[in-house]
Amino acid sequence: MRIVVLDGYTLNPGDLSWASLEALGDCTVHDRSTPDQVVPRAAGAEIVLTNKVEISDAFMAELPDMKYIGVLATGYNIVDITAAHRRDIVVSNIPTYGTDSVAQMVFAHTLNLVQRVAQHSDSVKAGDWSRVPDFCYWQTPLIELADLTMGIVGIGRIGGTVARIAQAFGMNVIAHDPFAPQAPSGVIMVELDELFATADVVSLHCPLTPENTNFVNADLLAKMKPTAFIINTSRGPLIDAHALADALNRDVIAGAGIDVLPVEPPPADHPLYAAKNCFITPHISWATRAARSRLMDVGVDNARAFLDGNPQNVVKPS
């Protein structure tokens, strides 16, 4: 059994082990693969694992031995699922592994926006505290989360965890999710427009679909309070980046914490780089060692289940 990992570096830059996957067969792990390397590298492999390298119908046509594609992530839009199904290629993903880590990042961004810890630390190191006449000072308004409203778009596993953390801070929680069977305890379900108009912090936790691409647009941002913040640790294309940059620069909203962008890595002239009160992290909410270790374990379990004839976490055409 030949196994190929097309882009294993972000999952395992050296602090984890591929031994459990290597035990399943003749395994080759590539740190990264360009599109023109996919076919020669995956040639002859029955099992191909990928994180962000796209596997198209055209690639599948040139890889007749491929029987299984393991996506080392939750999102699987990098694989042509319809073509794989037509070709009897099983596709699995990792439906849950980083819930706690992503929820943690939501509040890393939220707390940064309301208290600016790094900004004040840099100010102190620059000598500002030594020069003030008082025992303390602050450069931005300091905001208490208790009694503010957290608005969550998508109240699945991650959204539900964000809700519980928000409640622990004493926040009121509202949510919008047309697919949620019921609201978690203490969460009030509202329409999308009401959520954006009411929330002090909006956090996005929905999958990317053709219908919701750029749904956070200028009109929706204009409904937000001028004191409100938006957090996106979900999918970059959910937000119209130009509209968000304009809203920040015109003080339509107070700030944004962004961990995902439509194109990654982004171009050097991305509009959010120069936007006011916009803090961007490089898609790292998933990347704690604990979360990556769980991802590795599930990815290997998926491949093992396929080999045993009982594939799990299978993705099918919608």
N, C-alpha and C positions, 0 to 999 in steps of 0.2 A: 504494500500500500504506500503510494507516494503522496506526501503531504507538503504543500508549499504555503508559506506565509508571505504575502506580498509586501506588507508594510508593518513590521512588528515593533518598530523603535518606540513609538509614542506609548504603546502599551507596556513595553519592557525595555527601557533604556539601559538596563543592566542590573537593576535591583530585584528582579524576579527571575524565575527559572522556567525554561521551556521543557524541562525534563519530562513532565507528565504528557506533553504532546508528542515529544520525540519517542516516547514508549509505545505510541500507537502505530508507528511505521517509519519509513524512510523520510525524514523531515528536514526541509531546508527553510531557514528563516532569513528573509531579506529585510533590512532596516527600512528601505524605501524602494518603490518601483515606479518608474515613469510609464505612461501609457504604452510606449513602444517596447517596453520590457515585459509586459504582462504575458503575452503569448509565449515567447521563448522560455520564460521562467516557469510558467505553469504547464508547459507541454508535458504530457504523460502523467500528470498528477490527477488522482481521483478526488482528492480533497484540497480545496483552495480556501485559505482564510484571508480576509481583507478587512481593513478598518476604514480607510478613506479612498483606496484605489478603486476606480469604477470598473465594473465588469458588465460589458454591454452584450447585446445579442450577437454582434459581430465577433466579439472575443469568444463567446461560447461556441460559435460555429467553427472556430479554429482550434477548439480544445475539446475534441470528441471524447476524451477519457474522463473529463470532469463530471463527477456525479454529485458533488456536494460543495456548496459555497457557505462558509461560515463567516457571518458578518461580526466582527469584533467590536460591536457597538449596538446601541438600541435602534438608531435610525438606519434604515436599509434602502434609502433612495439611491444609493450608489450601484445597486444591482437591478438589472431589468428583470423584475419578478415575473412578468408575463412571459417573457422569453424563456426564463429558467423553467417555469411550470410546463410550457409547451415542449421543452426538451427533456422533461423528466429529471431535472436537476433539483435536488432538495436545497432549500435556502433556510438557514436558521439565523436568528439574531440573539442578542442578550437583552431580554426584556427588562431586567432589573438588576442593578449592581451598585449604582452610585447614588441612590436616593438620599442617604444622609449627607454625602459629600456635596451634592448639588444644593440641597436645602441649606447647608452650612454656608455655601458661597452666596446665596441670596442674602443672608444676614451679614456676611462680610461686607458686601456692597452697601446694604442698607445702613449699617452702623457707620461705614465710612462717610456716607452722605449726610448723616445727621450729626456726626461728631468730628469728622475730619482728623482722625488720630494721626495719620501720617503727615498731614500738612502742619499740624501743631508741633509734632516732633521735629520736623525739619526746621520750623521757625525757632524752636528752642536751641537747636544745634547751631543755627545761624547767629545766635547771640541775642535774639529779641527779648527773651525773658530777663536777661541780665540788665537790659536797658529800661525796663518799664518801672514806674514808681510804685506799682502795687504788687501784692503777693501773687496775683494771677492776671491773665488776660485771655481773650479769645478773638480769633480772626473771622469767624463765621458764626451765625446763630447756632446755638446748641439746642438740639431738639430731643425731647423725651418721647419714646415710642408709646408708652402707656396711654391708653384712650384714643390713640390714632387708629385709623382704619386701614387694614391691609386688604387689597383687592387681588384675588388670585384668578387668573384665567387658565382653566384646566385644573380640576381638582382630583387628579389621579393620585398615584403613589407619592410623587414628589410634591405636588400641590397640597396634598393632605398633610404631609410632614411639615411643609412650610406653614400651614395653618396652625398646627399644634405648637410650633415654635413661636409664631406670632402671638398666640394666646398666652404662652408663658411670659411674654414681654408685657402682657396686659392689653394687647391690641384687640380691637374688634375686627372680625374677619368676615368678608363677603366674597362670594365667588360666582363665576359664570362658567358653566360647562354643559352644553346641550346633551352630552352623552353620559353624564353622571346619573346613576340611578337614584341617588339620594345624597343629601348634604352630610358631611361629617358633623359630629356633635359640635354645636355652638357656631356653625357656619351658616350664614344666610345666603341663599342663592338669589341672584339678581340678573337682570338683563345687562348686556355688555355696555350699553351707553350709560346706564346708571352706575355700573362699577367704575368706569373711567371718570365719571363726574363726582363720585362720592369718595373714592379711595385717596388716602394720603400717600400710600405706596402701592403701585401696581406691579405684580410679579407674573411673568408669563411662563406657563407650563403646559403647552399644548404641542402636539405633533405638527409638523409642517405638511400642509396639503395644498393643492392648487387653489382651493377656495379661500384659504386664510393667508396666502402669501401677501405681504405688505398690508395686512389688515389694520395694523397700527399706523394710520396715515395722518395727514394733517388735520382732517376733520375730527378724528377720534382724539388726537392729542389736544385739540382746541377745547375739548370738553373737560379736560383735567383742571384741577385747581392750580393756580400759579405757584403754590407752595408744595406741589406733589412731586413725587419721584417715580421713575419707571425702572424696573429691573428686568433684564433678559438673560437667563441662563439656559434657555430652551433651544431655539433655532433662530439663527441670524435673520433669515428672510421674512420672519414674522413682522419685522419693523421696516418701514420705509426710512432708510438711513438719512436721506436728504431732508425728509419732513421732520425727523427727530432733531437733526442738527439745527434746522431753522427754528424749531420750537424752543430749543435750549438757548440759542443766540438771541431770540426775541423775548426771553423770559416768560414764554407761555407756560412752561413748567420749570421746576427748580433744579432738576438734576437727573442724571441717568447712570445706572451701573450696568455695564454690558460685558458679557463673557463670550458672546458669539456674534459673528458678523456674516453677511451673506456669502462672501468669498474669503476663504482662509488658506494661506495667509492673505491679508487684505492688501490692496494697493497702497503705495506710499502717500497718495493724496486723498485717502478716504475722508469723507466730509466730517465724520465724528471726531477725527484727531484734533481738529481746531475748535470744536464746539465747546461752549461754556459748560462748566460743571458736569462734564462727561468723563466717567472713569471706566477705562477699558482694560480687561484682563484677557490674556491670550488663550481662551477656551480651556481653562484649567479646572472648572468646577468638578469635572469627572475624575481628575488625575491624582487624587490622594493615593498613597500606596495601598491603603486598605481597599479602596474601590477598584483599583487596577488588579489587585490580587483576586478579588471576587470575579471580575470580568474574565481573567485568565482561567479560573476554575470552571466557570460556566461555559466558556468557549471550548475548553477541552472536553467537558461533559457532553456538550452538544455533538462534537465530532465522534466521541465514543458511542453515544446513543445511536448515531447514524450507522456506525459500523456494526452495532449489535442488531440492526434492523428495526429499531424503535426510535426514529428521529423525534427530537423534542424542540420546542420553541420554533416551530416551522412557520415561515412566512409564506402566505399565499396571495395571489392577485386579489385585489379588492373588487 
